[in-house]
Amino acid sequence: MPDSRHASLCRRSVLLALLSTTLAACAQTEAAVSPFSEPTRADASALGKEPTLLVVTTRKPTGGGQPFFGPERGTLTFAEAQLSPPGRGIAGRVSSVVNGDWAVLGLDRRTSTGAARSFAEAVNGRDVLLYVHGYNETFESAARSAAQLSHALEFQGRTALFSWPSGGALLDYGYDRESALWSRDGFVQALRALVNNPTVGRIHIVAHSMGTFLTLEALRELRTETDVSSRIGAIVFASPDVDIDAFEQTVSKLGPLAQRMTLIIDPGDRALAVSARIAGGVARAGAAERSRLEALGVRVADTSGRGWSMLRHDLFLSDNEVTLVVRRAMERVGA
């Protein structure tokens, strides 16, 4: 075997090993096993009182029950998911803010035709928290994360999930990135429908990891449309898995939308370190220097030194103080 080919195979083996040991928790979040979460009343959030999650997705529906949507690409679909809230403990309090007990009980799939319009109409005059998941997520794991976040924030509007067709497997990084980009048109349709519906309140977006790549692409396309900057509230990018050079280029074109952005970063994020290796050594925005990001006019929360886990990739779910960063970003825009 030629030396160059052997070296290439060795590098590939190392990267696969890193993926297997480092990125496994993207679908199984640190939040599910965090021992430090404080209890929250079961009725503290709107989702706790009425556990129904709005869903708009570019995943292909499955034929029957769970899993309700698979990793294949499909037409834009709107649905409402019925959730099971976390188990209640003493005096009606949940055992943890983000204890991983949320589950999808059922799904009312409404329509593929007019999905974006149906999605916007279902918000029904309230603010909306729109969660966009990251790499290596199934529909069910993404729904759990959306519910966990909404409940931890004690959010009082409607909670929604945009779910793109992640392969839900460790070695599907390439497929996931292409699927996220492929889903841009569907996400733009969903956002445009929300912005153009006068009954919808503030639209808060929280995107995690590779979901930030999709969100940035959609915002860039919508940036010149009327009322977009006035209707969108906080934009929170948690551990953004985006090429730092591409991030700078895009954010510099977003005008007023950039001022709504808060980045949750950690130079010690091991999942992003692996992503940078896969990308040829280009740093990810979620592990970039704080000063470089702040020069773009965005707010930055550096979580270095917080958390307890090896990965440090989803502290916005597993660490109460980091979750508060999301809440403060939403409150700042609403003030």
Secondary structure, DSSP 8 states (H G I E B T S, - for coil): --HHHHHHHHHHHHHHHHHHHHSGGGTS-GGGG-S-----BTTSSHHHHS-EEEEEEEEEE-SSSSSSEEEEEEEEEEEEEEEE---B-GGGBBS-TT-S--EEEEEEEEESTTHHHHHHHHHTTS-EEEEE--SS--HHHHHHHHHHHHHHHT--SEEEEEE-----STT-HHHHHHHHHHTHHHHHHHHHHHHH-TT---EEEEEETTHHHHHHHHHHHHTTSTTHHHHEEEEEEES--SBHHHHHHHHTT-GGGGGGEEEEE-TT-HHHHHHHHHTTS--BGGGS-HHHHHTTT-EEEE-TT--SSSS-S-HHHH-HHHHHHHHHHHHHHH-
